[in-house]
Amino acid sequence: MRCPHLEKWVVPVCKAKNDPYVPSNFQLHEYCRTKNHTKCPFLLTSVSAGKEKELVSA
């Protein structure tokens, strides 16, 4: 029997990196759902990590 307290939720997931990341409510409202998404620290670190990989492999 299923727990009566279990609810089915839809959770937003960030795919900026290879591993899925669940942003906090603050991050969703401050970055993900606004024009400020380019200022997201998670996105910035994934972009800079990608650039570092390109420089090393070049």
C-alpha positions as CSV (number, residue, x, y, z in Angstrom):
1,M,0.0,0.0,0.0
2,R,1.3,3.5,-1.0
3,C,1.9,6.0,1.8
4,P,-1.0,8.5,1.9
5,H,1.4,11.4,2.5
6,L,3.4,10.8,-0.7
7,E,2.7,13.4,-3.3
8,K,3.8,13.4,-6.9
9,W,5.9,16.5,-7.6
10,V,7.5,17.9,-10.7
11,V,11.0,19.1,-9.9
12,P,12.9,21.5,-12.1
13,V,16.4,20.1,-13.0
14,C,19.3,22.1,-14.4
15,K,21.4,20.4,-17.1
16,A,24.2,22.9,-17.3
17,K,26.7,20.2,-16.3
18,N,26.6,16.5,-17.1
19,D,25.1,15.7,-13.7
20,P,21.5,16.9,-13.1
21,Y,21.2,19.5,-10.5
22,V,18.1,20.5,-8.6
23,P,18.2,24.3,-8.1
24,S,16.9,25.8,-4.8
25,N,13.8,28.0,-4.7
26,F,16.1,31.0,-4.4
27,Q,18.1,30.0,-7.5
28,L,14.9,29.4,-9.5
29,H,13.5,32.8,-8.7
30,E,16.8,34.7,-8.8
31,Y,18.4,33.1,-11.9
32,C,16.6,30.3,-13.7
33,R,13.2,32.0,-14.3
34,T,14.6,35.5,-15.1
35,K,16.9,37.2,-17.5
36,N,19.6,36.8,-14.9
37,H,20.1,33.2,-15.8
38,T,23.5,34.2,-17.3
39,K,24.6,35.3,-13.8
40,C,23.9,31.9,-12.2
41,P,27.0,30.7,-10.3
42,F,26.3,27.1,-11.3
43,L,26.1,28.0,-15.0
44,L,29.2,30.2,-14.8
45,T,31.2,27.4,-13.2
46,S,30.1,24.9,-15.8
47,V,30.9,27.3,-18.6
48,S,34.4,28.1,-17.2
49,A,35.1,24.4,-16.6
50,G,34.2,23.7,-20.2
51,K,36.5,26.5,-21.4
52,E,39.4,25.1,-19.3
53,K,38.9,21.6,-20.8
54,E,39.1,23.2,-24.3
55,L,42.3,25.0,-23.4
56,V,43.9,21.9,-22.0
57,S,43.0,19.7,-25.0
58,A,44.2,22.3,-27.5
